[in-house]
Amino acid sequence: MSVSKVALLGGLESYLRYSKKPYPLLVKIIHKSRLRYYGRPGLKIHYPYQAYFEVADKSGIMSLVLWNDLCPEFYQRLSVGTVLYLQNYALKKSYSNKSRPQMSHYGMTNFTSTEISLNYREPAAVITIVSPKSVQPQWGLPEVSYQFTSRSELENLPGDYVCDVIGLVTFAGRVERVISKGNKGPDKYWSYRWVHAVDGTFDQPFILELFSTSHPEIFGHICPMTYLVCTQMRVCKVEGSQPYLSSSCGTEIFITGYHKGQPYVGDPRVKSFIQWTKTLKDNTVMQKSTVGGYYCYPHPPRFFKQTAAKSPVPLVSAADLKKELETLQYREHKRVAIQGWITAVRYTEAPRSSETQTMEGNEVSDDEQEQVGPEQQASPPTVKQTFAGGSLSPSSDRSSANILKIKNHQSETTPSCLNRGSASSKRHRNTHGREEEEVDQGQVCNAPFWEISGWSIQQQELSERLCQGGLHQDSIFRKFVFDERITLMQWSNLQPGQWTSEPIADPIPPASCPGYYQLTILGINKQMAVDAAFFPVGNVGDPRAVGLPQDPHNNTMLSCLSSGFLFPLSGAALPQPEEILVTASELEDMHLVCVLDLCHLGGNQVEVLMNKVYKFTEVFPD
């Protein structure tokens, strides 16, 4: 390899202008973006892939694009810090609206009008990876630079600021999917997860929204107790929530086991973080670490603004909500708002432990104990949800509709309730063969509930009822246990839609949830109703408590629904469900806007959870 005659990035624009064949290039990769697939029906390209890199020499920085057949051959081999000797490359004009990584901290000229194109033909690019031992100082290639930010500095950074972070993971949320804005191609759905990571500089962790990268072996193995490095993270600031960081197409993610050889290992901020972690005790960190479950961030603002359909939280009718539920795809998450009235609330206790159910195995029918076949595993059967407050017959004795009611409903089950399953817990197997139990089939006997006056009659006049409420096991976070990390990671990641011959995973640890509230929301047209579950944050160990505005409130049903938590989260005894339900009478005839989180959990399980309610005095036109 002769480097006596090489071109500089600063002089490539003249080659493009005069259509001259340029000299070879000697550059260093200083940034790597995710691999993009642009295939579509009828496209006659075997490997329709594209990947952007930022490369630099002593004259400045320029974008490099790797195309098609070269992507599977070189993408995994090209890393930040790699030195390349390029021959027979093409020069093209850059797209003016292309998003670019933040490179200003290098203090070098960024040539944005031209980009280097590498393809396997017309012309066939020649890519030579230079061994680190062969790199010479006289080449003048810049050192890779980072912008590591500590958690204590995050509060003072402006929105959209780009930085790098390092932290110890304390919470790894489940993988969900969201529709990409304006993207109707193969990348229509983006996978993402929420992560908490601490660095010892602040009493709150980093809140990270991480989208899947081109390294699934890393993204799928993010779990507590691992060192996490994220580059090119964007600062997001939303009213009513602490700032969080969101990844982009230019973000790279590294976890324990993948740090060796990365240029950032010598960064002073990284060395300082490593020294801090040596002062920690594993048991102390593990006790505060959690995995999976329902997680919502950022929190809804104090006031609800009625905006156009492009709003982050669109206001929909009950009929539109039905369409949203019917078209929801596996692990797709949506947040919508609906107007109406809360007509019934029931408190349901958490299910019994697996040990108790084993002792009561005689209560499980023979058909429930049979091994599920491969065809059935693709769409696991589920137990229908129990209606909140709807199993009372019209002739039930009650002194007032606005007082707390405690009834044993086994003696007055209606046919509609029989269709939703019995009060005893039922079990089914998911796609991995694990036995699961639906939380909404807990202790419904003697369950406290409230309903509006005349609701038992009014509900019979409904044209349709969307009984998608209930709390599923997948909605509840688990405490992280190191010996069970493989099972926990498998549980929180996406599951295959078809039967697989892989070994069945161990059962997931039991959920820690004392109970939840089942709500019935009557739509504004009073023709349709929907059931939703609400389980407020009850302690500081809940990952949802991080960044939650904890303004004092009086623990009424309305204040809990508005704030999302029980007050206080620590230092005093929390109110009992009966005490909260006694105050539910203030919901009678109260027009509300209810923010709902929807997520398809697989099979027939659809998660409909109440995030927040707004009184009409808190709703304003935009």
WOFEN-V684178 format. One record per run of one state. SS is the DSSP state (A for helix, B for strand, O for the rest). FROM is the first residue (numbers start at 0). TO is the last residue. If there is no record, write none. Layout:
ss->SS from->FROM to->TO
ss->SS from->FROM to->TO
//
This chain:
ss->O from->0 to->4
ss->B from->5 to->6
ss->O from->7 to->7
ss->A from->8 to->17
ss->O from->18 to->22
ss->B from->23 to->31
ss->O from->32 to->34
ss->B from->35 to->36
ss->O from->37 to->47
ss->B from->48 to->56
ss->O from->57 to->58
ss->B from->59 to->66
ss->O from->67 to->67
ss->A from->68 to->76
ss->O from->77 to->81
ss->B from->82 to->86
ss->O from->87 to->88
ss->B from->89 to->92
ss->O from->93 to->102
ss->A from->103 to->105
ss->O from->106 to->108
ss->B from->109 to->117
ss->O from->118 to->124
ss->B from->125 to->129
ss->O from->130 to->130
ss->A from->131 to->133
ss->O from->134 to->135
ss->A from->136 to->138
ss->O from->139 to->146
ss->B from->147 to->147
ss->O from->148 to->149
ss->A from->150 to->153
ss->O from->154 to->160
ss->B from->161 to->171
ss->O from->172 to->174
ss->B from->175 to->178
ss->O from->179 to->187
ss->B from->188 to->197
ss->O from->198 to->204
ss->B from->205 to->210
ss->O from->211 to->214
ss->A from->215 to->218
ss->O from->219 to->225
ss->B from->226 to->235
ss->O from->236 to->242
ss->B from->243 to->245
ss->O from->246 to->251
ss->B from->252 to->253
ss->O from->254 to->261
ss->A from->262 to->265
ss->O from->266 to->266
ss->A from->267 to->276
ss->O from->277 to->280
ss->A from->281 to->286
ss->O from->287 to->288
ss->B from->289 to->290
ss->O from->291 to->302
ss->B from->303 to->305
ss->O from->306 to->312
ss->B from->313 to->315
ss->O from->316 to->316
ss->A from->317 to->326
ss->O from->327 to->328
ss->B from->329 to->329
ss->O from->330 to->330
ss->B from->331 to->348
ss->O from->349 to->352
ss->A from->353 to->358
ss->O from->359 to->359
ss->A from->360 to->362
ss->O from->363 to->364
ss->A from->365 to->368
ss->O from->369 to->372
ss->A from->373 to->376
ss->O from->377 to->403
ss->B from->404 to->406
ss->O from->407 to->407
ss->A from->408 to->411
ss->O from->412 to->413
ss->A from->414 to->418
ss->O from->419 to->425
ss->B from->426 to->428
ss->O from->429 to->433
ss->B from->434 to->436
ss->O from->437 to->437
ss->A from->438 to->440
ss->O from->441 to->445
ss->B from->446 to->450
ss->O from->451 to->453
ss->A from->454 to->460
ss->O from->461 to->462
ss->B from->463 to->465
ss->O from->466 to->471
ss->A from->472 to->474
ss->O from->475 to->476
ss->B from->477 to->478
ss->O from->479 to->480
ss->A from->481 to->491
ss->O from->492 to->513
ss->B from->514 to->522
ss->O from->523 to->526
ss->B from->527 to->533
ss->O from->534 to->535
ss->B from->536 to->536
ss->O from->537 to->541
ss->A from->542 to->544
ss->O from->545 to->555
ss->A from->556 to->562
ss->O from->563 to->563
ss->B from->564 to->564
ss->O from->565 to->575
ss->A from->576 to->586
ss->O from->587 to->590
ss->B from->591 to->601
ss->O from->602 to->603
ss->B from->604 to->614
ss->A from->615 to->617
ss->B from->618 to->620
ss->O from->621 to->621
//
